[in-house]
C-alpha cells in the first residue's frame, strides 16, 4: 500500500485479535484546487483567527476549544482534558456484533477505508476474518476512536482485503419520513409506468466507477482554460423541466430512442488544462 496509514491497531472479535492498519480509500487530491485571493492585488489570502470582541489576532498557542454554556460565556476545554475524556479504545476495533449485508442502510455511511493486515504475524487471522465474512455475506459492527472521536465502523470483505466504513450516529442522520412527508400521493397512468420501465430496461448497465463523469470538474477545467486564454465564457444552458402535460410525450420519445438536442459543449480534462495553461492542480500526497 503506497499511501500512509491513518490508523493502526487491532481488530478484536471475542478472543481473536488481529493487528491491522487503516488507509484512506477515497481522496479529493486530484480535484482542481481553487484558493481565496485578493481581487485588487491578486495575492493569496490566509485565514487568521481574531477575538470577536477585541478584533485582535489570536496566536495559535492561545486557540482552544470551548463550549458555550451561557450566551457569550464559554467553558474552555484543554486538549489533554478532551483526550482523557475519550473512551480508552483508540487502538482497538472492537466488534460488537454481526449483521447480514442485506440489512445495511447506506444512509448511515460516512467514509470508506481500506483495512489491511499490519504485519505477517496477523495475516492468517486477517484472512480468517475476511473469508468468514465473505462466506456468510455478513458485516461486522465495531467501535473505535478515530481522530479523537468514538465512531461506529462497518467492516466487510472486499476482494483481497476488508473495507471499513465509518458510520453516522442515528442522531446525525435526518429522518427520511420527515424529509419526504411533503411529497403528494399521485396515481401514475399505466402507459407512463410501462414506458418508464421500458426505458430502465433499455438503459440497464453495470456498476462501473471508471465511467463516472465528473462534469463539474470538466466544466471547471474548461472555465479555467478559457479565463487563462482570454476567451469569452459561454454560460451553460440548463435543460427545461418536463411539464406534466408533456410528460407522456417525453416518455414516448425516450422509449423510441429519439436523440437529445446536442449541447455542443467541448470537454477538457484537468490534465490538459494543467499542461496547456498552467492551471492549478493539487498533487496527490
N, C-alpha and C positions, 0 to 999 in steps of 0.2 A: 504494500500500500504506500503510494508516494506521498500522500498528504500526512500531516502530523495529527496524531490522536488528540482529541479534545477532552478525553476522559479515559481513565484506566482504573480497573478494579476487578471485581469478581461477580459472576452470576451465581446465586445461591438458590438451589432447589432442594428443600429439606436438608439432607446432609451432603448433597452433591455440590461441590464448589469448583467453579471453572474460571480461571483468570482470563479476562477479556480486555479489549480496547475498543473505544468508540470513535468513529470517524464521521465527519460531516458527509452526508450523502448528496446534498444539493448545495450549490453555490451560485451567487449572483456576480461573481468576479468578472465574468465575461460581458456583462452589460456595459453599455456606454455610460461613462461617468460624467455627470454634469456637476459643476461647482457654483456656489454663490459668488458673484463678483460685483464690484463697484461699477455701476453703469457709467459714471463720469470718468473714472481713471482706467477701468479695465482690470484693476488689481483684484486678486482673490481675497475674499473676506474670511475672517476667522471668528469662531464663537467665543465670547467672553461672558462669564457669569458675573453679574453685578448684584449688589444688595438692593432690593426693591425699595428700600426706604432712603438710603443714603446715595444710591446711584453709583457708588464706588465699586471698582472691580474687586473680586474676592480671590485671593491666592488659593492654589489647589489644596494646600495643607489645611485650609480653613473650610473647605467644602465638605459638608457631612450631610447625611440623610436625616430627615426629620418627619414627624407625624403631627398634623395639625389637630391638637387636642381640643382647642377652642379657636374661635376666629382670630387669626393673627398671632396665635400662640402655639409654638411648636415644641414637641418633645424631641430632643436630639438623640439619635441612635448611633453610637460609635460602631465602627466596622467590627471590632472584636466582640462587641455585645451581640451583633447580628449573627456572627459566626458561631458564638457559643449557644445561641438560641436555636440554631438549625439542628434538626434531629441527626444523631450520630450514625449516618448511613451513607456518607458521601462516597464511599468506596465499595459499596455493595448494591448490586441489582438483586434485591430480594424478591423472588417470585412468590406471590400470594396465592394465585390460582390460575387455572387454565380455562379457556373458552374455545368453542369451535369457531373457525374463521367466518362461517356464515352469520355469526352473531355480531360481528364487528360493525359498529356505527361510525362511518367515516367522518361524520360531522365533528367528531371529537379529535381527529388527527391534527397534530401540530407540526413537528419537524421530523424528517426521517434521518436515521444514522445507520452506518454500516457497523455491524458488530463482528469482530474478528478475534480469534484466539490470541492471547498476549504472548504466548511462548509455546515451544514444542511440548512441554510437560502437560499443558492443558488441551492439546489438540484432540486427543481421544474423547475427553469429556465433552468438548465443544461439539464434535461430530455426533456424539450420542444424543445430545440435546437437540441438535438440528434435525437428525433423522427421526427422532421420536415425535417432534412437532410436525414434520412433513407427513409421516405415516398416518397420524391421527387427524391431519388437516386442522391443527389446533394452533392457538397462540397463547403465550404466557403474559399475564399481567404482573408487572413488577414495579417496585418503587425504589427510587434512589434520589440523592441530591445532585442536581446538575446546575452549575452556575449559581450556587448558593440558594437553590430553591428545591424543595421536595417535589418531585414530579412522578406521576404515574407513567409507565412505559409499556408499550405493547411490543412483544418480541415474536417474530415469525421467521420461519425458514425461508431463505431466498437464495436460490442457486447453490453455490458452494458455501455460503455463509448464513448470517442472520441479519434481519432488518429490525432495528429498534426504533419505534416511532413514539416520540413523546406525545402525551395526550393532554387535552384541556380538561380541567375540572368541570363538573356539572354546572357550577355557578358561572363559569366563563362562557358557556355556550347558550346563546339566546334561544328561547322557546320557538320551535318551528310552528307550533299551533298558534302562538301569538303573532308570528310573522305572516302567516297565511290566512288569518281569520277574515281579512277584508276581501279575499277572492270570492266572487259570487259563484253560485251553482248555476251552470248553464247546460242545456240539452244540446249535444253535438249531433248534427244530422248524420245519418248512416253513411251517405255518399262521401261526405267530407272525411269521416273517420276511415273509411276504406281507402280513399286516395292517400291520406296521411300514412297509413300502414304500408301502402304500396311504395311510397317514396322512401320510407325507412328500409324496406326490403331491398330496393334498388341501390340504396346508399350504404348498404351493410359493408363493414370492413373489420379490420383487426386493430387492436390497440398497438400503435407504433409511434412512440415518442419522437423518433427521428424525423417523422413527417409533420410534427407540430410546427406551426408557422407563427413566429413571434412578430406579428405585424407592427406592434408598437415600436420595437427595436428597429425594424426595417424602415418605418416611417421617420423615426428619429434620426437614423443614419442618413437618409435622403435629405432631411431638413438641414443637418449639419453640413453635408456636402454642398447643398445649394447656397447656404449662407457663406461658406468659405469661398465658393466660386463666384459669388455676387449675382447669382441667378434669382429670378423672381419666384417667390413662394406661391405655389398654386394650392389653395385650401382643398382638403378632401371633401368631396360631396357625399354626404351621408344618404343611404337609401331611405326612401319614404316608408313609413309604417303601412302595412297592408290594412285597408279599412274593412270592416265587417262585410260590407256589400261586395267587396272584391275578393273575399277570402276563397270562395269556391272556385272562381276563375284562376286564381293564383295556384291553387292546388292542382287544377286540371293541367295548367301549363307546366308545372313542376313534374307531374307524373308523366307528361308527354315528352319530357326532356328538352323543353324549349331553352335555348341558351340565354343566360342573363346578359344584360347590357354591359359591355366591357367598360372598365373604369379608365383604361389607358394609362394606368399608373405604373411607372417603372419601379422595380425594386432594386435596392442597392444594399449589399451586405456590409456589415460593420468592418470586415477585413478590407473591403475595397475602399471604404471611407478613410480608414486609418492609413492605408497605403498611398492613396492618391491625394488626400487633402490634409493629412496630419491631424485628423480629428482625434479628440481624447479617447483613449481606450484603456481601461484598467487591466493590468496584467493579473493573471491567476497566481495566487500565492502558493 
